[in-house]
Structure formats: structure tokens, C-alpha cells
């Protein structure tokens, strides 16, 4: 069966500090990978998605970047965090470009920028 | 106008009641429809997945799709306090890579 991991689970960072959030998927190959942000009481905002290694599509111009160094690894980064970067960050995977399919979410990382 | 509209609630009902959650959408290309349940401080979990129009039942949950009206529903029978969560609808068109989500409806089942 497939499993998706995210870490850390919780993070408190000062404004201006760097960020690195990691997501890995087990039990599947060539997945589509997604990063979402969910602000308190708000819906899901798609930040980035990737259909393959090194292939990243950005949905919202902002302070964040994403990378996919391996098939089942997706990293969300920032060089300098802003207060507005606080939120709940969710990684998700889908079965890949050949399928029109649903997505499966990880447990999330709660980021607080102070 | 948003592609997917979902009443954010909050919705509060007594235990045992039938709950109806709804989304409307504007893009006729959507063909696959999902409902996710998200408990507080957790990631969304897939609850129901349907294709095209009709009903799909899974235990106490029924998903209904009416493509002619661009309207989807999730019914919860015999609601339990453990059903208290935020419910998100999502949909996608054939060949697309990105789900389009509703804002989510916050549901509370009172014992």
C-alpha cells in the first residue's frame, strides 16, 4: 500500500529564516506530487505540482520554491520566511499523468512564522 | 465567480440527524468528483470518489452527482459525533492534473 510522509510535523521559525519541508511517498512510482497551503479556516491553495523529477509547476508567485530531486521526494523551500508564510502545509500524491485521478494527502506540517 | 462553490458553514446538527453537504460548480468539463474529510490539525482523507452522474453509497455515506445541474452532494445518515470535521468537495476534468477544491464545510455533530 502507498504511504506519504511529511516532516517536520510542527515548525516555529523567525521571520527571515530559511525553510525546508520534506515529503516522501512509498509504495508507488512516478507519482504526481503536490504542495498545498491551508490558512486557518480557509480552503486549500495549490502552491506547486510536479509530474516528474525536476519538473515543477508554480501556481502562485510567492516567497516559496519547490524541488523534486528524486521520484518520490518533494521539497518545499524558502530562503527568507515572511509572516504571511504561516499556515498548514500539505503534500499530496496522485497516480500520475496517465490517470485522471484523485489525490492522497500527507499528515501536514504546521508552520508558524514569528 | 469561483469554479467550485461550497457553503463554509459552520453547520451544527444533533446526533442521529441526516446531514446534507453540497457543492456547485461552473465548469462542465469536470467529470470526477470527490469528497474529503479533514479532522482538525490533520490532512484531508478521501471519503468518496465518483465518476459522472448518479449515486454512490458507502456505509452511512452517499455521494450524489447531478451533472445537468452542476451540483454534487454528500449525505451522512445516522450522524455521529465522530463525523464532526470539515468536508471538502473536489473535482477534476478528464486528463487534468489539478483538483479544484471547494472551500470546505465545517460540520459539528452534537451528542
Boltz contact constraints between the chains, C-beta under 6 A:
constraints:
  - contact:
      token1: [A, 43]
      token2: [B, 101]
      max_distance: 6.0
  - contact:
      token1: [A, 43]
      token2: [B, 103]
      max_distance: 6.0
  - contact:
      token1: [A, 43]
      token2: [B, 104]
      max_distance: 6.0
  - contact:
      token1: [A, 44]
      token2: [B, 101]
      max_distance: 6.0
  - contact:
      token1: [A, 90]
      token2: [B, 43]
      max_distance: 6.0
  - contact:
      token1: [A, 100]
      token2: [B, 32]
      max_distance: 6.0
  - contact:
      token1: [A, 100]
      token2: [B, 94]
      max_distance: 6.0
  - contact:
      token1: [A, 100]
      token2: [B, 95]
      max_distance: 6.0
  - contact:
      token1: [A, 102]
      token2: [B, 34]
      max_distance: 6.0
  - contact:
      token1: [A, 102]
      token2: [B, 46]
      max_distance: 6.0
  - contact:
      token1: [A, 102]
      token2: [B, 49]
      max_distance: 6.0
  - contact:
      token1: [A, 103]
      token2: [B, 99]
      max_distance: 6.0
  - contact:
      token1: [A, 105]
      token2: [B, 43]
      max_distance: 6.0
  - contact:
      token1: [A, 105]
      token2: [B, 44]
      max_distance: 6.0
  - contact:
      token1: [A, 106]
      token2: [B, 43]
      max_distance: 6.0
  - contact:
      token1: [A, 107]
      token2: [B, 43]
      max_distance: 6.0
  - contact:
      token1: [A, 108]
      token2: [B, 43]
      max_distance: 6.0
